[in-house]
């Protein structure tokens, strides 16, 4: 099967812009517009959009606090919440009609290139925060609990971004392929069920990616015994 | 399944740009607002608790003052009752005294009146008896004789008594 949306539309400073990139920009624009309306007039007693945004942020803080503690959850909320919202809306962009077939519209998370980019951000952030929190002592945890497991620990560190990116890409790409196949077989009815499943899947995958990121950052910044 | 490095770089750039913008315009302001609200609520709760404790203290103080005042009032009433009782007893005993004195005086008066009356009656009787005797004798008795006779008679009556 061939990935859709790989057509290069134009390039900026030598970087080729594909449909995935333009869709990411659209998703970013939507997020920015929503946050603009949510924070346009912040009040002590919240109303309307501010309420919704505060609820979302509180929910995310509560969710991450269960993984990495309240203090860490608040400290790393920006990166985690950005991943969550960005991935969630990217997943959902694949549910739009003609996504993947229309030039300029293709779910960014349905290509390994984009999910690998995200996973790399997670990889570097995890180690950066670890070193920032604990200095050079951070590297000690690669030799714990026993030193001879060091090669395994290193492999694990590199498997993490691989599994993060493959899981997200595989799920979203697979879901889109199934929807497309169902659509070609029975255009009415059946794809709707897959679309509804897609709403759930998109949410779950965004949650899983963000949850694992929280676990990695939490593990890197936590005190090892 | 291949990796397009242009897409990969774009993904990283886009993520960092989005994170930076959201950090400045969404998380920062919202977290600050929520934090300041949280602090305000905490402060309000602390203040309310302080006020409650204060109110409790002043209530206890008032209660104490009220109790003191009640005790004092009770004392005053007790004193007044005691003083009243004393005054009553005094007045009664004084009244009894003066009644007894009055009674004695009256009795003395009566006694004196009685004696005086008796003496007058004796005189009168003696006079009458002398007059009657003079009539019977038919001779006018001189003043000296008269006096002598009366005195004798009185002494006689007194002897009888």
Interface residues (C-beta under 8 A of the other chain):
Chain A: X6 X8 X11 X15 X16 X17 X18 X20 X21 X24 X25 X28 X31 X32 X35 X36 X38 X39 X42 X43 X44 X46 X50 X53 X54 X57 X58 X74 X77 X78 X79 X81 X82 X83 X86 X108 X111 X112 X113 X114 X115 X116 X117 X118 X120 X121
Chain B: X1 X2 X3 X4 X5 X6 X7 X8 X9 X10 X11 X12 X14 X15 X16 X17 X18 X19 X21 X22 X23 X25 X26 X27 X29 X30 X31 X33 X34 X36 X37 X40
